Amino acid sequence: MTRTGALAQLLGSLFDTRELRTFLARHEGTARLVTAVNFDRPLDEVCQLVAEQLERKGLADGAFFASLEVVVPRRAAAIQAVARRWIAEPDEMAMPAPPAVGPARILHLSDLHARPRTAWDSQPLLIRLVGAVEELVKQGLGPDLIAITGDLAFSGQEEEYRLVEAWLRTELLPAAGLTPSELLIVPGNHDVDRRACRSVVVQAVEQRLLRGDQSAVAEVFGDDAQRQLIHARYAEYLAFLKRLGVPHPAAPSWSLAREVRGVPLRFAGLDTAWLASGDDTQGRLVLGLAPVNAVVPTLRGGDPTLVVALAHHPLSWLAQWDHRAVWPVLRARAHVLLRGHLHDPDYTQLYSPQQSFLELPAGACYDGHAWPMSFQLVEIDPAAGQVRVHLRSWNTSWDRWVPERTLLPPDGVATFSLG
């Protein structure tokens, strides 16, 4: 028996499911595992999942076993026996340790369009998506992070986000072996509650921002009262982020530094939907130079950090005056843009004297069956100087997600230079 199996067996002899969950929640080093494991499964399966998570995240240390002894002192001898083996012996059958440097893997989803009235149609696809992620994990392609680039909901309502939250917590995150602290999320136009956009004051602020003045955008972005007027349309979206406990600020735009498998990354969450309060928004959206400067870093020469931007809309949907200001900045500072909105993956790579800029749309996870549906796993591999994209699309005939060999022959994988 592997040491992971021995630990799983020990946990099953010490606790029932409820007691194990309580213990993990109270132990300082393991509290985050509570959201990473589905405790509705049989006890032996739960214990195996917990043991694997402890192995993967390096949490089964001396303090962990000491806590077990405090809680169940009558089993001290059995606990110490497993602890000695765990700490002193290598486990030949355990999963191999990740490489020292890269590749960093990001599961990129977009456009879930969750709402109760279509759950009968969307849920089977999302359950199958979880199965596809489990297959990636088995293939050694388990993600380190999950990025969702907008339109999680259909109309920015609480009940829609409750559906997404339940799916993330009980299905997707456990399948990927991750917790909410590995989620990166930006809003889309369907995350806007349009009822909060009807105020005359809000519409007056919007009209001012659409006149083509970057100084007006900077003023609103820097003024708490005016910014809150605009962000009121995101009330349920922001409450959803806070409930989840995402690692970045619970805000429409944000910045986050994270080292993943030795790869230094800076993520920039961009809000392209903050003025998307109506229909026919192409060419009328505003990102704004002030928000971009606030979250997209200027790297010093020789800095190995890779900048990954997240946005919902294609940058070509910005108003011309705004596109003219922000596009050169993003192209010069960011290496990769993950985005959604258009339900047709169409990869773009541009080269400049500074570096290449790679735009990777995910497609839609669900928007009825009139549109193609897809998601992707993105591997950022600085050691190889490459970005690899594994694209999965929904195949109605097979009732499952399959490698997209039409767009990316022969195996659904595209490789781009990271220059």
C-alpha positions in Angstrom: 0.0 0.0 0.0 1.3 3.4 -0.9 1.7 6.0 1.9 -1.2 8.0 0.4 -3.4 4.9 0.7 -2.2 4.3 4.2 -3.1 7.9 5.2 -6.5 7.5 3.5 -7.1 4.3 5.5 -6.0 6.0 8.7 -8.4 9.0 8.2 -11.3 6.6 7.5 -10.6 4.9 10.8 -10.4 8.1 12.8 -13.4 10.1 11.5 -16.7 9.9 9.8 -17.3 12.3 6.9 -18.6 15.2 9.0 -15.9 14.9 11.6 -13.2 14.8 8.9 -14.6 18.0 7.3 -14.7 19.7 10.7 -11.1 18.7 11.5 -9.8 20.0 8.1 -11.7 23.2 8.5 -10.2 23.9 12.0 -6.6 22.9 11.2 -4.7 25.9 10.1 -2.9 24.3 7.2 -5.8 22.4 5.7 -8.8 24.7 5.9 -8.7 25.4 2.1 -9.1 21.7 1.4 -12.7 21.9 2.5 -13.7 23.6 -0.8 -11.5 21.3 -2.9 -13.1 18.0 -1.9 -16.7 16.8 -2.5 -17.8 15.5 0.9 -21.0 14.0 -0.5 -19.1 11.0 -1.8 -18.7 7.7 0.3 -16.2 8.0 3.2 -13.5 5.9 1.6 -13.5 8.0 -1.6 -13.5 11.3 0.5 -10.5 10.0 2.5 -8.6 9.1 -0.7 -9.3 12.5 -2.2 -8.1 14.2 1.0 -5.0 12.2 1.2 -4.2 12.9 -2.5 -4.7 16.6 -1.8 -2.4 16.5 1.2 0.2 14.8 -0.9 -0.1 17.2 -3.8 0.0 20.3 -1.7 2.6 19.1 0.8 0.3 19.6 3.8 0.9 16.3 5.6 3.7 17.5 7.8 4.6 17.0 11.4 2.1 19.7 12.5 -0.7 17.9 10.7 -0.1 14.5 12.4 0.4 16.2 15.8 -3.1 17.7 15.3 -4.5 14.3 14.6 -3.0 13.0 17.9 -4.6 15.9 19.8 -8.0 15.2 18.3 -7.9 11.4 18.6 -5.3 10.6 21.3 -6.5 7.0 21.7 -5.1 6.3 18.2 -1.7 7.9 18.8 0.2 4.8 18.0 -1.5 4.3 14.6 -1.1 7.9 13.8 2.6 7.9 14.6 3.2 4.8 12.5 1.7 6.5 9.4 3.5 9.7 10.2 6.9 8.0 10.4 6.3 6.4 7.0 5.0 9.5 5.4 7.7 11.8 6.6 10.7 9.4 6.4 10.0 7.3 3.4 9.6 8.2 -0.3 6.4 6.8 -1.9 7.3 5.0 -5.1 3.7 4.9 -6.3 2.9 8.5 -5.5 2.4 11.0 -8.3 5.7 12.4 -9.7 6.7 15.8 -8.4 6.0 18.6 -10.9 9.0 19.9 -12.8 11.1 22.7 -11.3 10.1 25.2 -14.0 6.9 25.1 -16.0 4.9 24.7 -17.9 2.2 26.6 -16.1 -1.3 25.3 -17.0 -4.4 27.4 -17.1 -7.8 26.0 -17.8 -9.6 28.8 -19.7 -13.4 28.8 -19.7 -15.8 31.5 -20.8 -19.5 32.3 -21.5 -21.4 29.9 -19.2 -24.6 32.0 -19.4 -26.0 30.3 -16.4 -29.7 30.7 -15.5 -32.3 28.4 -13.9 -34.6 28.3 -17.0 -31.9 26.7 -19.2 -30.2 24.5 -16.5 -32.0 21.4 -17.9 -29.9 21.9 -21.1 -26.7 23.4 -19.8 -26.0 21.1 -16.8 -25.4 17.9 -18.9 -22.8 19.8 -20.9 -21.1 21.1 -17.8 -21.1 17.7 -16.2 -19.4 16.3 -19.3 -17.0 19.3 -19.1 -15.9 18.1 -15.7 -15.3 14.7 -17.1 -13.1 16.2 -19.8 -11.1 18.0 -17.1 -10.7 14.7 -15.2 -9.3 13.2 -18.4 -6.8 16.0 -18.7 -5.7 15.4 -15.2 -5.2 11.7 -15.9 -3.1 12.6 -19.0 -0.8 14.7 -16.8 -2.3 18.0 -18.0 -4.0 19.0 -14.7 -4.5 22.8 -14.5 -2.7 24.9 -11.9 -5.3 27.8 -12.3 -8.7 28.3 -13.8 -9.5 31.5 -15.7 -13.1 32.4 -16.5 -13.4 35.3 -18.9 -16.9 36.6 -18.3 -20.6 35.9 -18.9 -20.8 33.5 -16.0 -24.4 34.5 -15.6 -27.1 35.4 -18.1 -28.5 38.6 -16.6 -26.4 39.3 -13.5 -28.9 37.8 -11.0 -28.1 36.1 -7.7 -29.8 32.8 -8.6 -27.6 32.5 -11.7 -24.4 32.9 -9.7 -25.6 30.4 -7.2 -25.8 27.8 -10.0 -22.2 28.7 -11.1 -20.9 28.6 -7.5 -22.4 25.2 -6.8 -20.9 23.8 -10.0 -17.5 25.2 -9.2 -17.4 24.1 -5.6 -18.9 20.6 -6.0 -17.8 19.6 -9.5 -15.1 21.5 -11.4 -12.7 22.4 -8.6 -12.6 18.9 -7.0 -12.1 17.4 -10.5 -9.1 19.7 -11.1 -7.8 19.2 -7.6 -8.0 23.0 -7.0 -9.6 25.4 -4.6 -11.2 28.9 -5.1 -7.8 30.4 -4.4 -6.8 29.2 -7.9 -9.7 30.9 -9.7 -9.3 34.0 -11.8 -12.5 35.7 -13.0 -13.4 38.9 -15.0 -17.0 40.0 -15.9 -18.8 40.1 -19.2 -21.8 41.9 -20.5 -24.2 39.2 -19.2 -22.8 39.8 -15.7 -24.4 43.3 -15.8 -27.7 43.7 -14.0 -29.3 46.2 -16.5 -31.9 47.2 -13.9 -29.1 49.1 -12.1 -28.2 51.0 -15.3 -31.6 52.8 -15.6 -30.8 55.7 -13.2 -30.6 59.1 -14.9 -27.5 59.8 -12.9 -25.9 56.6 -14.1 -26.8 57.2 -17.7 -25.4 60.7 -17.5 -22.0 59.3 -16.2 -22.1 56.8 -19.0 -22.7 59.4 -21.7 -19.8 61.5 -20.4 -17.5 58.5 -20.6 -18.5 57.7 -24.1 -17.6 61.1 -25.5 -14.0 60.1 -26.1 -12.0 61.7 -23.3 -9.5 59.6 -21.4 -9.3 62.2 -18.7 -13.0 61.7 -18.0 -12.4 57.9 -17.7 -9.5 58.6 -15.3 -11.7 60.9 -13.2 -14.5 58.3 -12.8 -12.1 55.5 -12.3 -10.4 57.5 -9.5 -13.5 58.8 -7.8 -15.1 56.4 -5.4 -18.6 57.8 -5.7 -18.7 57.8 -9.5 -17.0 54.4 -9.7 -19.5 52.9 -7.3 -22.4 54.2 -9.5 -21.0 52.3 -12.4 -20.1 49.2 -10.4 -23.6 48.9 -8.9 -24.6 46.9 -11.9 -22.1 44.3 -10.7 -23.6 43.9 -7.2 -24.4 40.2 -7.5 -21.3 39.4 -9.5 -19.1 41.0 -6.8 -21.0 39.2 -4.0 -20.3 36.0 -5.9 -16.6 36.6 -6.0 -16.5 37.4 -2.2 -18.4 34.2 -1.4 -16.0 32.1 -3.5 -12.9 33.6 -2.0 -11.0 34.3 -5.2 -7.3 35.3 -4.7 -7.6 38.6 -6.5 -9.6 41.6 -5.3 -13.4 41.2 -5.6 -13.5 43.9 -8.3 -14.2 44.1 -12.0 -10.6 44.9 -12.8 -7.6 43.7 -10.7 -4.0 42.7 -10.7 -2.4 39.6 -9.2 1.2 38.2 -9.1 1.5 34.4 -8.9 4.4 32.0 -9.4 3.2 28.8 -11.0 5.6 25.8 -11.3 8.5 28.2 -11.0 7.0 30.5 -13.8 6.6 34.1 -12.6 3.3 35.4 -13.8 1.4 38.6 -13.5 -2.3 38.5 -14.2 -4.3 41.6 -15.2 -8.1 41.4 -15.0 -9.6 43.9 -17.5 -13.2 45.0 -17.4 -14.4 45.6 -20.9 -18.1 45.4 -19.9 -18.4 48.3 -17.4 -20.3 50.4 -20.1 -22.1 47.4 -21.7 -25.5 48.4 -20.4 -27.4 47.9 -23.6 -27.4 46.0 -26.9 -25.3 46.7 -30.0 -22.1 47.5 -28.1 -19.6 46.7 -30.8 -17.4 49.8 -31.3 -18.9 51.5 -28.3 -17.2 49.8 -25.4 -14.6 51.5 -23.2 -11.7 49.9 -21.3 -9.8 53.1 -20.5 -6.1 54.0 -20.2 -6.3 54.7 -16.5 -7.7 51.2 -15.6 -5.2 49.6 -17.9 -2.3 51.5 -16.4 -3.5 50.5 -12.9 -3.5 46.7 -13.5 -1.1 46.0 -16.4 2.5 46.4 -15.2 5.4 48.0 -16.9 8.2 45.4 -16.6 11.8 46.4 -16.2 14.3 45.2 -18.7 15.3 41.6 -18.0 12.3 40.9 -15.8 11.3 37.3 -16.6 7.7 37.8 -15.5 5.1 36.9 -18.1 2.0 39.1 -18.2 -1.3 37.4 -18.9 -4.4 39.6 -19.4 -8.0 38.5 -19.0 -10.9 40.2 -20.7 -14.3 39.4 -22.0 -14.6 41.2 -25.3 -12.2 41.3 -28.2 -10.3 44.6 -28.1 -11.6 45.4 -31.5 -15.0 46.0 -29.9 -13.7 49.1 -28.1 -14.6 52.5 -29.3 -12.1 53.8 -31.8 -10.7 56.5 -29.5 -10.2 54.1 -26.7 -8.8 51.3 -28.8 -6.2 53.8 -30.2 -5.1 54.6 -26.6 -5.1 51.2 -24.9 -4.2 48.8 -27.7 -0.5 49.8 -28.0 -0.1 49.7 -24.2 -1.5 46.2 -23.9 0.4 44.9 -26.9 3.7 46.2 -25.5 3.2 45.1 -21.9 1.2 41.8 -22.0 2.3 38.5 -23.5 -1.0 36.7 -23.6 -4.6 37.8 -23.7 -7.3 35.3 -22.6 -10.8 36.4 -23.7 -14.3 35.3 -24.4 -17.5 36.7 -25.9 -17.3 35.6 -29.6 -18.2 31.9 -29.6 -15.6 31.0 -32.2 -12.0 30.4 -31.3 -9.8 32.4 -33.7 -6.3 32.7 -32.5 -4.1 35.7 -33.2 -0.4 36.3 -32.7 1.3 39.6 -33.4 5.0 40.4 -33.3 6.6 43.7 -32.3 10.2 44.7 -31.6 9.5 44.2 -27.9 7.7 40.8 -27.8 5.0 38.8 -29.3 1.3 39.2 -28.3 -1.0 36.2 -28.3 -4.8 36.4 -28.2 -6.5 33.2 -27.2 -10.3 33.2 -27.2 -11.9 30.2 -25.4 -15.2 30.1 -27.2 -18.4 29.5 -25.1 -19.1 26.7 -22.6 -22.8 27.1 -23.2 -25.1 29.4 -25.2 -27.7 27.0 -26.5 -27.0 24.8 -29.5 -27.1 27.4 -32.3 -23.4 28.2 -31.6 -20.3 26.1 -31.4 -19.1 25.4 -27.8 -15.5 25.0 -26.6 -13.0 25.6 -23.9 -9.2 25.3 -23.7 -6.2 24.4 -21.6 -3.3 26.8 -22.0 0.3 25.7 -21.3 2.8 28.5 -20.8 6.3 27.1 -21.1 9.1 29.7 -21.0 11.7 27.0 -20.9 10.6 25.8 -24.3 9.7 29.3 -25.4 6.2 28.2 -26.3 2.5 28.5 -25.5 0.5 25.3 -26.2 -3.3 25.3 -26.5 -5.4 22.2 -26.1 -8.8 23.0 -27.5 -11.9 21.0 -26.6 -15.2 21.4 -28.4 -18.7 20.0 -27.8 -19.6 17.1 -30.1 -23.4 16.7 -30.1 -23.3 13.3 -31.9 -20.9 11.9 -29.4 -22.4 13.7 -26.4 -19.0 14.8 -25.1 -16.2 17.3 -25.3 -13.5 16.2 -27.8 -10.2 17.5 -29.1 -11.0 20.1 -31.8 -9.2 18.6 -34.8 -11.0 20.7 -37.4 -9.5 24.0 -36.3 -6.3 22.5 -34.8 -5.4 19.4 -36.8 -4.4 16.7 -36.2 -4.8 16.5 -32.4 -6.5 19.6 -31.2 -3.3 21.2 -30.1 -1.8 24.5 -31.3 1.8 25.6 -30.5 2.8 29.3 -30.5 6.2 30.9 -30.0 6.7 32.9 -26.8 8.9 35.6 -28.0 
